[in-house]
């Protein structure tokens, strides 16, 4: 299975009157998310996947706003919000990965830093810096009964 980790795009600055989860994408962040969605659609088309990908997002508004153009362009029925993406709980990620159907070919995970970089490192051993709007591909390589691991394929 390919996991594409996607960092939310440019968001408004946080301040005392704005809870972190409610920060929205800026106009530039929205435009960049639209362009990234088209780029990702092309990547997936070239990969000739038979199934539509699953998409998981942090419940933070800026991540949802980054995920929505992806869902629209890829004609997905929706985004599944996962609290563990916001909180960065790797163990819950691995449990959720185990629960995906065996036939799942692609999973899009929209989240935050430093969580995404940490997860890529835990899965692959690679050190990757995820700038705003960055997309990075990891192919999971797991044999029955082994811990989840992967191979870093690079940025998209």
N, C-alpha and C positions, 0 to 999 in steps of 0.2 A: 504494500500500500504506500502511496505517496502522500505525505503530509506537507502542505504548504502553509508555513507560518507567515502571517501577515500582520505587521505592526500598523496600528491605526495611524491615520494621517495627521496633518497639522491641526491642533485643537486650540481653542481659546485658552488663555492663561487662567490658572486657578486663582481664587481669592477667597477671603473669609465668607462672603455672602454666596459663594457658589460651591456646593458640594462637588467633590472630585468626580463622582459618577455622573454628574449632570453637565460636565463640560462638553461642548459641541465642537464639531469641526468648524474651522474658519472657512470663508468662501474659497480660499486657495486650497485648503484641505479637501473640500468637496470636489473641486475641479480635478485635483490630483487623484482622488479616489475613483472618479469616473474613468480617467485615463488608465489607471492601474487595472481596473476591471476589464477593459478592452484588451490590455496586454496579457492578462491572465487567461482570458478566453482564448486568445491565440495560442498561448502555451499549451493549454489543455487540448485544443483542436489538433495541434501537431503531435501530441502524445497519443492520439487515437484511442482515447478511453471509451469503453462501451457504456459506462454508467455515468449519470450525472454525479458530481461530487456532493458530499455532505458538507455543511458549513456550520461551524461552531463559532460563537462570538462571546466575548466578555459582555456582561450586562451594562457596562459603562456606555453612556450615550455615544461618545466619540467612536468607540469600536463598532457599535451597531450602525452608525452612519457610514463607517468604512465598509462594513459587510453588505449593506443594502444594495449598492451598485453592483457588487459581485453577484448577489442573488438575482438581481434584475437581468443582467447581461447573460448569465448562465441559465436563466429561466428555471430557477429553483423555487420550490414552493415556500421556502422560508429559511430562517436562521434559527438554530437552536442555541439559546443562551445558556452558558455554562459558568456558574459562579466561580469554579476553581480556576478559570482563566484569569479572572480579576484578582483573585487572592494568590495565584501562583503556586497552587498545591500540585506538585508533580505526581505524587502518589495517586491523587484523584484523576489526573490525566491518564495515567497508565491503566487504571481500573476502567475508565470510560472507553479507552482504546480497545481493551479486551472485550467490552460489551458490544462493539460494532459488529455488524454482520460480516462473516468471513469474506464475502464477495466484494466488500467495499474496496474500491480502487483508489479513490482520492478523498482526502479530508482537508478542508480549509479551516485554519484556526486563526481567528482575528483577535489580537490582544495587545499587550503592552510590554514595555521594557522595564526592568531587566528580565522579566519572566521569560519572554520568548528566547532570548539569547541563552539563558540558563537551561531551558528545556532542550534546545538544540545541542548544547554542550553535554548534558546528561545522556541524551540519546546517541550522540555520535562521537563525543570527545573533541569536536571542533569548537574553536572560539570564533564566534560570529557576532558582529555588532549590527544590530537592527536599527537603522535610522527610521525616522517617521515615513510611513508608506512603503517600507521595504518588504519584499517577499522572498522567502528562502524555502527551498525544497529539501525534504529528507525522505529517503526511501526506507521504510521499516524492513528489517531483516530479522525475523524471529522464527526460531524453530519451536515446535511443540514443547512446552514445559520450560522454556528459557525465558529470561528477563527480556523485556522489550528493548531493542537496540535499533540503530539505524545508520545509514550512510548519508553524509551531507552531500547533496548534489549541486549546491551553489545557489546563488540568487537569481531571481527571475527578472 
